[in-house]
Amino acid sequence: MAEQNRIRVAVLFGGRSGEHDVSCASAAGIITHLNRDRYAVRPVRITSTGSWVPGSEDLPVGSYGPDDLQRLLPDDGAPCWTGLAQALPVLATADVVVPALHGPYGEDGTLQGLLETLGVPYLGNGVFASAAGMDKDVTKRLLASAGLPVAASALLHGPAAELPVREREWLGLPAFVKPARAGSSLGVTRVDDWAELDAALAGARAFDSKVLVEEAVLGREVDLAVLEHPDGRLEVGPALEIRVHGGHRFFDYAAKYQDGATRFEIPARLPEPVAERLREMAVEVFRALDCSGLLRIDFLLRGGTEPVVNEVNTFPGFTAASQYPRIWAATGLLYEELLDVLIATALVGGERRTPTAVPAAVG
């Protein structure tokens, strides 16, 4: 591709949420794998305090890690955009924006609304799907209304709300306490005795005033990935099963990002009827939330065979070791090519289609 015809890609990362470091790791993977023959890549870091630190307009090809991005775009000593008045003109000149942010202030529709106001194409889900997918309570309500199975839960608002005895009896033990609007399992606690509930609520409320107490669905944890192509076709990748080791009671933050003993099995060893049902449900979830571009759906298999939707990720982790890219790599669609598809889909524009789902073949 001629130099003047390269697509200008702005990669936004970091942000004010508790997932700042996770976002930096995702952005490092994306920036490393964007093909410089096709794209002129500009990294833009949003610091944990909300300042915007612009990087080079055409970052050279190379293997970048989170520490490299921190060095190139430091909190102090680099030119910063301290307000949107400075940031907007630069964002508006991008051909496409990759919002590689996780959690509030980035994955929740706020940034997507800004980009839509600017009229800048961006990778991934729109305002509604991003906002709905960020809020576990809203996600549950939408999916349940579409007839999809979700775990039973009770919602607590505010710092003083308590879980009534009747709801404790209904949910049973063990149970999970989760902040409604946070990701990466931040603030999530498994409760095996109701005496642990107060501490669990305090942990969740450190991230969000809106908290869910859920029944524990005991069974296998399996992830599905959905990818939208530029022609509107949906493709569902092979199921990935998470195998947690090292004494973790569930797939918590430490198991996700700090424990090398955690293993992913792709494709998961599932009976074909179960695998087929998971593929169908993944598409149903995508449509129920009005998603676009991509989605990762985390399922629990009650009793090993009965799928229950656990959570969704409208912009899942994007390191080379993360579930979403690894699922597609198992089909032969490598990281670089996956980014090509997602950017091409973003450039098509905001048109919403009713695609046809095609399960990916696994050799």
Secondary structure by P-SEA (a helix, b strand, c coil): ccccccbbbbbbccccccaaaaaaaaaaaaaacccccccbbbbbbbcccbbbbbcccccccccccaaaaaaacccccccccccaaaaaaaaaaccbbbccccccccccaaaaaaaaaaccccccccaaaaaaaacaaaaaaaaaaaccccccccccccccccccaaaaaaacccbbbbcccccccccbbbbccccaaaaaaaaaaacccbbbbbcccbbbbbbbbbbbccccbbbbccbbbbbbcccccccccccccccccbbbbccccccaaaaaaaaaaaaaaaaaaccccbbbbbbbbccccbbbbcccccccccccccaaaaaaaaacccaaaaaaaaaaaaaccccccbbbbbccccc
